[in-house]
């Protein structure tokens, strides 16, 4: 198996939060970006400093938005500026994200890649030590989707980090503790791929 250079024993996994006994939905983009930032800057973004809840509380990505309005993407308004300050680049569906408008365009634009091409892109990025996320359809012809941080791959599967187990997504939790390390088959990705499937890429450009 080919993986990112991550120590699974020290990596700060987090779990999706609950409010009034109910799990909060539509936070996959936030959680993916947290894992990306923790990978590159473990001292600045971790379970105790700038975890997903503190990111929202302190408006690091933007002001907090009710999960029902996550589709507006306003919760990521500050992300392009933040990433530039940190020396990171963000691409979504092959589009460089330099402004909030770029973010919107990348999300609403149909993809130009097949599922197989997306998987090959993810594998290349993992081999280079860069962060990749795979964004796949859940329902509504791909408009309802889920992006997950890819840790590694083998011939048949991708291995991903999540913060909870998403209902309706055919992937398997391979850990017995609170870490959501999941295995998703490449065939599942191909089957669930839609016009709005995307690869998210986070690269560190300078130290």
C-alpha positions as CSV (number, residue, x, y, z in Angstrom):
1,X,0.0,0.0,0.0
2,X,1.2,3.5,-0.8
3,X,0.4,6.2,1.8
4,X,1.2,9.7,2.9
5,X,4.0,9.9,5.5
6,X,1.6,10.0,8.4
7,X,2.1,8.4,11.8
8,X,-1.4,7.0,12.6
9,X,-0.6,6.8,16.3
10,X,0.1,10.6,16.6
11,X,-2.1,12.1,13.9
12,X,-4.9,14.1,15.5
13,X,-8.1,12.4,14.3
14,X,-11.4,14.1,15.2
15,X,-15.0,13.1,15.3
16,X,-18.0,14.9,14.0
17,X,-19.8,17.0,16.6
18,X,-23.2,16.5,18.1
19,X,-25.6,19.3,19.0
20,X,-28.6,18.6,21.2
21,X,-28.0,14.9,20.7
22,X,-28.0,15.1,16.9
23,X,-25.0,14.7,14.7
24,X,-24.2,17.9,12.7
25,X,-24.3,17.3,8.9
26,X,-22.7,19.0,5.9
27,X,-19.3,19.7,7.4
28,X,-17.1,17.4,5.2
29,X,-15.4,20.3,3.5
30,X,-14.4,21.8,6.9
31,X,-13.2,18.5,8.1
32,X,-11.2,17.8,5.0
33,X,-9.5,21.2,5.2
34,X,-8.7,20.6,8.9
35,X,-7.0,17.3,8.1
36,X,-5.1,19.0,5.3
37,X,-3.9,21.8,7.6
38,X,-3.0,19.3,10.4
39,X,-0.9,17.3,7.9
40,X,1.1,20.3,6.9
41,X,1.0,22.3,10.1
42,X,0.5,19.9,13.1
43,X,1.6,22.5,15.6
44,X,-0.9,25.1,14.4
45,X,-3.9,22.9,13.6
46,X,-4.5,19.9,15.9
47,X,-7.0,18.5,18.4
48,X,-6.3,21.2,20.9
49,X,-5.4,24.2,18.7
50,X,-7.6,25.2,15.8
51,X,-9.6,22.0,15.7
52,X,-12.8,22.1,13.5
53,X,-14.9,23.5,16.4
54,X,-12.4,26.2,17.2
55,X,-12.0,27.0,13.5
56,X,-15.7,27.8,13.4
57,X,-15.8,29.6,16.8
58,X,-12.9,31.8,15.8
59,X,-14.1,32.4,12.3
60,X,-10.8,31.1,10.8
61,X,-12.4,29.9,7.6
62,X,-15.3,32.5,7.8
63,X,-18.2,33.0,10.0
64,X,-20.1,29.9,11.1
65,X,-23.0,28.9,8.9
66,X,-25.9,26.6,9.8
67,X,-25.4,23.2,8.2
68,X,-28.6,23.7,6.2
69,X,-26.9,26.5,4.3
70,X,-23.6,24.8,3.7
71,X,-24.3,24.7,-0.1
72,X,-23.7,28.5,-0.2
73,X,-20.0,28.0,0.6
74,X,-19.9,31.2,2.7
75,X,-18.2,29.2,5.5
76,X,-15.1,29.1,3.3
77,X,-15.0,32.8,2.4
78,X,-11.5,33.3,4.1
79,X,-9.9,30.1,3.0
80,X,-8.2,31.5,-0.2
81,X,-6.5,34.2,1.8
82,X,-5.6,31.9,4.7
83,X,-4.0,29.4,2.4
84,X,-2.0,32.1,0.7
85,X,-0.7,33.3,4.0
86,X,0.3,29.7,5.0
87,X,2.0,29.1,1.6
88,X,-0.6,26.5,0.5
89,X,-2.3,26.1,-2.8
90,X,-5.8,24.7,-3.2
91,X,-7.2,23.2,-6.4
92,X,-10.7,21.9,-6.7
93,X,-11.6,20.0,-9.9
94,X,-8.4,21.3,-11.5
95,X,-9.3,24.9,-10.8
96,X,-6.8,27.1,-8.8
97,X,-8.6,28.6,-5.8
98,X,-7.3,32.2,-5.3
99,X,-10.5,33.9,-4.5
100,X,-13.9,33.0,-2.9
101,X,-15.4,33.4,-6.4
102,X,-13.0,30.7,-7.6
103,X,-14.3,28.5,-4.8
104,X,-17.9,29.0,-6.0
105,X,-17.1,28.4,-9.7
106,X,-15.2,25.2,-8.9
107,X,-18.1,23.7,-6.9
108,X,-20.8,24.5,-9.5
109,X,-18.8,23.5,-12.6
110,X,-19.2,20.0,-13.9
111,X,-16.0,18.0,-13.9
112,X,-14.0,17.1,-17.0
113,X,-12.5,13.9,-15.7
114,X,-13.6,10.3,-15.5
115,X,-13.6,8.5,-12.2
116,X,-10.6,6.5,-13.3
117,X,-8.7,9.7,-14.2
118,X,-9.6,11.1,-10.8
119,X,-8.3,8.0,-9.0
120,X,-5.1,8.1,-11.0
121,X,-4.6,11.8,-10.1
122,X,-5.1,11.0,-6.4
123,X,-2.6,8.2,-6.5
124,X,0.0,10.4,-8.1
125,X,-0.5,13.1,-5.5
126,X,-0.2,10.6,-2.7
127,X,3.0,9.2,-4.2
128,X,4.4,12.8,-4.2
129,X,3.4,13.4,-0.6
130,X,0.6,16.0,-1.3
131,X,-2.9,16.1,0.1
132,X,-5.7,14.9,-2.0
133,X,-9.4,14.6,-1.4
134,X,-11.9,12.6,-3.4
135,X,-15.4,14.3,-3.7
136,X,-18.1,11.8,-4.6
137,X,-21.8,11.8,-5.1
138,X,-24.3,10.8,-2.4
139,X,-27.5,11.8,-4.1
140,X,-29.3,14.4,-6.2
141,X,-27.2,13.6,-9.3
142,X,-24.0,14.6,-7.5
143,X,-25.2,17.9,-6.0
144,X,-25.2,16.2,-2.6
145,X,-21.7,15.0,-2.2
146,X,-19.0,14.1,0.3
147,X,-15.3,15.0,0.2
148,X,-12.8,12.9,2.1
149,X,-9.1,13.1,2.9
150,X,-7.2,10.3,1.1
151,X,-4.4,8.6,3.2
152,X,-3.3,5.9,0.8
153,X,-4.2,3.3,-1.8
154,X,-3.6,-0.2,-3.1
155,X,-4.7,-2.0,-6.2
156,X,-8.4,-2.1,-5.3
157,X,-9.1,0.5,-2.6
158,X,-8.5,4.0,-1.4
159,X,-7.9,4.5,2.4
160,X,-9.4,7.7,3.7
161,X,-9.8,9.7,6.9
162,X,-13.3,10.8,7.9
163,X,-14.9,12.1,11.1
164,X,-18.0,9.9,11.1
165,X,-19.5,7.1,9.0
166,X,-21.8,8.6,6.3
167,X,-25.0,6.8,5.7
168,X,-25.5,5.6,2.2
169,X,-21.8,5.6,1.3
170,X,-20.3,2.2,0.7
171,X,-17.1,2.3,2.7
172,X,-15.8,0.3,5.7
173,X,-14.3,1.5,9.0
174,X,-11.2,-0.5,9.5
175,X,-10.4,0.7,13.0
176,X,-12.1,-0.4,16.2
177,X,-11.3,2.8,18.1
178,X,-12.6,6.3,17.6
179,X,-10.5,7.0,14.5
180,X,-12.5,7.0,11.3
181,X,-10.0,5.3,9.0
182,X,-12.0,4.0,6.2
183,X,-11.6,1.7,3.2
184,X,-13.5,2.6,0.0
185,X,-13.2,0.5,-3.1
186,X,-12.3,2.0,-6.4
187,X,-15.3,0.3,-7.9
188,X,-17.5,2.2,-5.5
189,X,-15.9,5.5,-6.5
190,X,-16.5,4.7,-10.2
191,X,-20.1,3.7,-9.5
192,X,-20.8,6.9,-7.4
193,X,-19.0,9.2,-9.8
194,X,-21.1,12.1,-11.2
195,X,-20.7,15.2,-13.3
196,X,-19.8,17.0,-10.0
197,X,-17.2,14.5,-8.8
198,X,-13.9,16.3,-8.1
199,X,-10.4,16.0,-6.7
200,X,-9.4,18.5,-4.1
201,X,-5.6,19.1,-3.9
202,X,-3.7,20.9,-1.2
203,X,0.0,21.6,-1.7
204,X,2.6,23.3,0.4
205,X,4.3,25.8,-1.8
206,X,7.0,27.2,0.5
207,X,8.2,26.9,4.1
